[in-house]
Amino acid sequence: MTAPGIVSYPELQKLCRPDGPAPRLATVERWARKSGIRIQYDGQGGVWTTMTALDAALGIGSAASTESYPAELI
């Protein structure tokens, strides 16, 4: 059972490659690093992350709220 807010290795595999066979660990690691997603090793041969880390990689959430935009863009 995964704790709330945690994105498990199988979920990361689905995000990495939505269609086709599940990617290997090395592929998921490379994809996550290229995408700017911070990951941790789970001790069971996989990785995990948090929704907060995914949001930060996408530029939404608390990291995005500190940015300022010119008034004409708002």
N, CA, C and O atoms as a GROMACS GRO file, in nm:
protein
  296
    1MET      N    1   0.085  -0.119   0.000
    1MET     CA    2   0.000   0.000   0.000
    1MET      C    3   0.088   0.124   0.000
    1MET      O    4   0.183   0.134   0.078
    2THR      N    5   0.058   0.217  -0.087
    2THR     CA    6   0.136   0.339  -0.099
    2THR      C    7   0.073   0.450  -0.015
    2THR      O    8  -0.049   0.465  -0.012
    3ALA      N    9   0.156   0.525   0.052
    3ALA     CA   10   0.110   0.637   0.134
    3ALA      C   11   0.056   0.748   0.044
    3ALA      O   12   0.099   0.762  -0.071
    4PRO      N   13  -0.038   0.828   0.095
    4PRO     CA   14  -0.090   0.940   0.016
    4PRO      C   15   0.021   1.036  -0.025
    4PRO      O   16   0.110   1.067   0.055
    5GLY      N   17   0.016   1.080  -0.148
    5GLY     CA   18   0.115   1.175  -0.198
    5GLY      C   19   0.241   1.110  -0.251
    5GLY      O   20   0.328   1.179  -0.303
    6ILE      N   21   0.254   0.978  -0.238
    6ILE     CA   22   0.371   0.905  -0.288
    6ILE      C   23   0.338   0.844  -0.423
    6ILE      O   24   0.231   0.787  -0.442
    7VAL      N   25   0.431   0.856  -0.516
    7VAL     CA   26   0.416   0.797  -0.649
    7VAL      C   27   0.512   0.679  -0.654
    7VAL      O   28   0.634   0.696  -0.650
    8SER      N   29   0.457   0.559  -0.664
    8SER     CA   30   0.536   0.436  -0.658
    8SER      C   31   0.606   0.407  -0.791
    8SER      O   32   0.579   0.470  -0.894
    9TYR      N   33   0.697   0.311  -0.785
    9TYR     CA   34   0.770   0.269  -0.905
    9TYR      C   35   0.678   0.222  -1.017
    9TYR      O   36   0.696   0.265  -1.131
   10PRO      N   37   0.578   0.136  -0.989
   10PRO     CA   38   0.487   0.097  -1.098
   10PRO      C   39   0.413   0.217  -1.160
   10PRO      O   40   0.388   0.220  -1.280
   11GLU      N   41   0.379   0.315  -1.077
   11GLU     CA   42   0.312   0.436  -1.130
   11GLU      C   43   0.409   0.516  -1.216
   11GLU      O   44   0.370   0.570  -1.319
   12LEU      N   45   0.535   0.526  -1.173
   12LEU     CA   46   0.636   0.597  -1.253
   12LEU      C   47   0.661   0.526  -1.385
   12LEU      O   48   0.682   0.591  -1.487
   13GLN      N   49   0.658   0.393  -1.383
   13GLN     CA   50   0.673   0.318  -1.507
   13GLN      C   51   0.562   0.353  -1.605
   13GLN      O   52   0.586   0.369  -1.725
   14LYS      N   53   0.439   0.364  -1.555
   14LYS     CA   54   0.325   0.399  -1.641
   14LYS      C   55   0.336   0.541  -1.694
   14LYS      O   56   0.300   0.568  -1.808
   15LEU      N   57   0.387   0.633  -1.611
   15LEU     CA   58   0.406   0.770  -1.657
   15LEU      C   59   0.518   0.778  -1.762
   15LEU      O   60   0.508   0.853  -1.859
   16CYS      N   61   0.622   0.701  -1.740
   16CYS     CA   62   0.737   0.701  -1.830
   16CYS      C   63   0.699   0.646  -1.967
   16CYS      O   64   0.736   0.703  -2.070
   17ARG      N   65   0.626   0.536  -1.968
   17ARG     CA   66   0.587   0.472  -2.093
   17ARG      C   67   0.443   0.425  -2.081
   17ARG      O   68   0.418   0.310  -2.043
   18PRO      N   69   0.347   0.514  -2.113
   18PRO     CA   70   0.206   0.480  -2.098
   18PRO      C   71   0.161   0.364  -2.185
   18PRO      O   72   0.072   0.288  -2.146
   19ASP      N   73   0.221   0.348  -2.301
   19ASP     CA   74   0.185   0.240  -2.394
   19ASP      C   75   0.302   0.143  -2.403
   19ASP      O   76   0.418   0.183  -2.398
   20GLY      N   77   0.271   0.018  -2.417
   20GLY     CA   78   0.377  -0.081  -2.435
   20GLY      C   79   0.420  -0.144  -2.303
   20GLY      O   80   0.358  -0.124  -2.199
   21PRO      N   81   0.527  -0.221  -2.311
   21PRO     CA   82   0.574  -0.292  -2.191
   21PRO      C   83   0.630  -0.195  -2.087
   21PRO      O   84   0.676  -0.086  -2.120
   22ALA      N   85   0.627  -0.237  -1.962
   22ALA     CA   86   0.681  -0.155  -1.853
   22ALA      C   87   0.831  -0.136  -1.873
   22ALA      O   88   0.903  -0.233  -1.897
   23PRO      N   89   0.879  -0.012  -1.864
   23PRO     CA   90   1.022   0.013  -1.883
   23PRO      C   91   1.104  -0.037  -1.764
   23PRO      O   92   1.054  -0.050  -1.653
   24ARG      N   93   1.232  -0.064  -1.792
   24ARG     CA   94   1.324  -0.106  -1.687
   24ARG      C   95   1.357   0.011  -1.596
   24ARG      O   96   1.329   0.126  -1.628
   25LEU      N   97   1.417  -0.021  -1.482
   25LEU     CA   98   1.454   0.080  -1.384
   25LEU      C   99   1.543   0.188  -1.445
   25LEU      O  100   1.520   0.306  -1.423
   26ALA      N  101   1.644   0.149  -1.521
   26ALA     CA  102   1.736   0.246  -1.580
   26ALA      C  103   1.662   0.344  -1.671
   26ALA      O  104   1.696   0.462  -1.675
   27THR      N  105   1.564   0.296  -1.743
   27THR     CA  106   1.485   0.382  -1.832
   27THR      C  107   1.403   0.482  -1.750
   27THR      O  108   1.396   0.600  -1.785
   28VAL      N  109   1.341   0.435  -1.643
   28VAL     CA  110   1.262   0.524  -1.557
   28VAL      C  111   1.352   0.628  -1.491
   28VAL      O  112   1.316   0.745  -1.484
   29GLU      N  113   1.469   0.586  -1.444
   29GLU     CA  114   1.564   0.680  -1.382
   29GLU      C  115   1.606   0.788  -1.481
   29GLU      O  116   1.604   0.907  -1.448
   30ARG      N  117   1.643   0.748  -1.601
   30ARG     CA  118   1.686   0.843  -1.704
   30ARG      C  119   1.575   0.940  -1.739
   30ARG      O  120   1.598   1.061  -1.751
   31TRP      N  121   1.454   0.888  -1.756
   31TRP     CA  122   1.338   0.973  -1.788
   31TRP      C  123   1.311   1.073  -1.676
   31TRP      O  124   1.288   1.191  -1.702
   32ALA      N  125   1.315   1.026  -1.551
   32ALA     CA  126   1.288   1.114  -1.437
   32ALA      C  127   1.392   1.225  -1.428
   32ALA      O  128   1.357   1.341  -1.408
   33ARG      N  129   1.519   1.190  -1.440
   33ARG     CA  130   1.625   1.291  -1.432
   33ARG      C  131   1.614   1.392  -1.546
   33ARG      O  132   1.630   1.512  -1.524
   34LYS      N  133   1.588   1.344  -1.666
   34LYS     CA  134   1.573   1.433  -1.782
   34LYS      C  135   1.453   1.526  -1.763
   34LYS      O  136   1.455   1.641  -1.808
   35SER      N  137   1.349   1.476  -1.697
   35SER     CA  138   1.228   1.555  -1.673
   35SER      C  139   1.238   1.644  -1.550
   35SER      O  140   1.148   1.723  -1.524
   36GLY      N  141   1.346   1.632  -1.475
   36GLY     CA  142   1.363   1.713  -1.356
   36GLY      C  143   1.286   1.662  -1.235
   36GLY      O  144   1.259   1.739  -1.142
   37ILE      N  145   1.251   1.534  -1.235
   37ILE     CA  146   1.176   1.475  -1.124
   37ILE      C  147   1.274   1.414  -1.025
   37ILE      O  148   1.352   1.326  -1.060
   38ARG      N  149   1.269   1.460  -0.901
   38ARG     CA  150   1.356   1.405  -0.797
   38ARG      C  151   1.300   1.269  -0.755
   38ARG      O  152   1.181   1.255  -0.728
   39ILE      N  153   1.388   1.168  -0.752
   39ILE     CA  154   1.347   1.033  -0.715
   39ILE      C  155   1.433   0.982  -0.600
   39ILE      O  156   1.542   1.032  -0.575
   40GLN      N  157   1.381   0.882  -0.532
   40GLN     CA  158   1.452   0.813  -0.425
   40GLN      C  159   1.441   0.664  -0.453
   40GLN      O  160   1.347   0.618  -0.518
   41TYR      N  161   1.538   0.588  -0.404
   41TYR     CA  162   1.536   0.443  -0.420
   41TYR      C  163   1.454   0.382  -0.308
   41TYR      O  164   1.461   0.426  -0.194
   42ASP      N  165   1.376   0.279  -0.342
   42ASP     CA  166   1.284   0.221  -0.244
   42ASP      C  167   1.339   0.098  -0.171
   42ASP      O  168   1.271   0.044  -0.084
   43GLY      N  169   1.459   0.053  -0.202
   43GLY     CA  170   1.517  -0.062  -0.135
   43GLY      C  171   1.461  -0.195  -0.184
   43GLY      O  172   1.497  -0.300  -0.132
   44GLN      N  173   1.372  -0.190  -0.283
   44GLN     CA  174   1.311  -0.312  -0.337
   44GLN      C  175   1.335  -0.322  -0.488
   44GLN      O  176   1.262  -0.392  -0.558
   45GLY      N  177   1.435  -0.251  -0.536
   45GLY     CA  178   1.467  -0.257  -0.678
   45GLY      C  179   1.392  -0.156  -0.762
   45GLY      O  180   1.383  -0.173  -0.884
   46GLY      N  181   1.339  -0.054  -0.701
   46GLY     CA  182   1.265   0.049  -0.775
   46GLY      C  183   1.293   0.186  -0.718
   46GLY      O  184   1.381   0.204  -0.634
   47VAL      N  185   1.218   0.281  -0.765
   47VAL     CA  186   1.229   0.420  -0.719
   47VAL      C  187   1.090   0.471  -0.686
   47VAL      O  188   0.990   0.410  -0.722
   48TRP      N  189   1.085   0.582  -0.617
   48TRP     CA  190   0.959   0.647  -0.585
   48TRP      C  191   0.982   0.797  -0.583
   48TRP      O  192   1.096   0.844  -0.580
   49THR      N  193   0.874   0.871  -0.584
   49THR     CA  194   0.880   1.017  -0.572
   49THR      C  195   0.752   1.063  -0.504
   49THR      O  196   0.672   0.982  -0.458
   50THR      N  197   0.733   1.192  -0.498
   50THR     CA  198   0.612   1.249  -0.438
   50THR      C  199   0.537   1.332  -0.542
   50THR      O  200   0.593   1.372  -0.644
   51MET      N  201   0.411   1.356  -0.514
   51MET     CA  202   0.332   1.444  -0.602
   51MET      C  203   0.392   1.584  -0.603
   51MET      O  204   0.388   1.653  -0.705
   52THR      N  205   0.447   1.626  -0.490
   52THR     CA  206   0.510   1.757  -0.481
   52THR      C  207   0.629   1.766  -0.577
   52THR      O  208   0.648   1.868  -0.643
   53ALA      N  209   0.709   1.659  -0.584
   53ALA     CA  210   0.824   1.657  -0.675
   53ALA      C  211   0.777   1.660  -0.821
   53ALA      O  212   0.839   1.726  -0.904
   54LEU      N  213   0.670   1.588  -0.851
   54LEU     CA  214   0.615   1.592  -0.988
   54LEU      C  215   0.564   1.733  -1.020
   54LEU      O  216   0.589   1.784  -1.129
   55ASP      N  217   0.493   1.793  -0.926
   55ASP     CA  218   0.443   1.930  -0.947
   55ASP      C  219   0.558   2.026  -0.971
   55ASP      O  220   0.552   2.110  -1.061
   56ALA      N  221   0.664   2.015  -0.892
   56ALA     CA  222   0.779   2.104  -0.907
   56ALA      C  223   0.843   2.086  -1.044
   56ALA      O  224   0.882   2.184  -1.108
   57ALA      N  225   0.855   1.961  -1.091
   57ALA     CA  226   0.913   1.935  -1.222
   57ALA      C  227   0.828   1.994  -1.334
   57ALA      O  228   0.879   2.035  -1.438
   58LEU      N  229   0.696   1.999  -1.311
   58LEU     CA  230   0.605   2.057  -1.410
   58LEU      C  231   0.592   2.208  -1.397
   58LEU      O  232   0.532   2.274  -1.482
   59GLY      N  233   0.650   2.263  -1.290
   59GLY     CA  234   0.644   2.407  -1.271
   59GLY      C  235   0.514   2.454  -1.208
   59GLY      O  236   0.476   2.570  -1.223
   60ILE      N  237   0.445   2.365  -1.137
   60ILE     CA  238   0.322   2.403  -1.069
   60ILE      C  239   0.338   2.378  -0.920
   60ILE      O  240   0.431   2.310  -0.878
   61GLY      N  241   0.250   2.432  -0.843
   61GLY     CA  242   0.258   2.413  -0.698
   61GLY      C  243   0.338   2.522  -0.632
   61GLY      O  244   0.345   2.635  -0.681
   62SER      N  245   0.398   2.489  -0.519
   62SER     CA  246   0.468   2.590  -0.439
   62SER      C  247   0.585   2.652  -0.512
   62SER      O  248   0.613   2.771  -0.493
   63ALA      N  249   0.656   2.575  -0.595
   63ALA     CA  250   0.769   2.631  -0.668
   63ALA      C  251   0.723   2.738  -0.765
   63ALA      O  252   0.792   2.839  -0.782
   64ALA      N  253   0.609   2.719  -0.829
   64ALA     CA  254   0.558   2.815  -0.927
   64ALA      C  255   0.500   2.938  -0.860
   64ALA      O  256   0.500   3.046  -0.920
   65SER      N  257   0.452   2.925  -0.737
   65SER     CA  258   0.387   3.038  -0.672
   65SER      C  259   0.485   3.148  -0.634
   65SER      O  260   0.443   3.260  -0.605
   66THR      N  261   0.615   3.120  -0.634
   66THR     CA  262   0.713   3.222  -0.600
   66THR      C  263   0.756   3.303  -0.721
   66THR      O  264   0.826   3.404  -0.706
   67GLU      N  265   0.715   3.262  -0.841
   67GLU     CA  266   0.752   3.335  -0.960
   67GLU      C  267   0.660   3.456  -0.978
   67GLU      O  268   0.543   3.453  -0.939
   68SER      N  269   0.715   3.561  -1.037
   68SER     CA  270   0.632   3.677  -1.066
   68SER      C  271   0.624   3.696  -1.217
   68SER      O  272   0.719   3.668  -1.290
   69TYR      N  273   0.511   3.744  -1.262
   69TYR     CA  274   0.488   3.767  -1.402
   69TYR      C  275   0.453   3.913  -1.424
   69TYR      O  276   0.395   3.977  -1.336
   70PRO      N  277   0.486   3.967  -1.540
   70PRO     CA  278   0.446   4.104  -1.570
   70PRO      C  279   0.293   4.117  -1.565
   70PRO      O  280   0.222   4.024  -1.604
   71ALA      N  281   0.243   4.229  -1.518
   71ALA     CA  282   0.100   4.250  -1.501
   71ALA      C  283   0.022   4.229  -1.631
   71ALA      O  284  -0.092   4.183  -1.628
   72GLU      N  285   0.082   4.261  -1.745
   72GLU     CA  286   0.010   4.248  -1.870
   72GLU      C  287  -0.012   4.102  -1.910
   72GLU      O  288  -0.095   4.075  -1.997
   73LEU      N  289   0.059   4.008  -1.849
   73LEU     CA  290   0.039   3.867  -1.878
   73LEU      C  291  -0.067   3.803  -1.791
   73LEU      O  292  -0.114   3.694  -1.821
   74ILE      N  293  -0.106   3.869  -1.684
   74ILE     CA  294  -0.201   3.811  -1.589
   74ILE      C  295  -0.343   3.842  -1.631
   74ILE      O  296  -0.437   3.801  -1.563
   0.00000   0.00000   0.00000
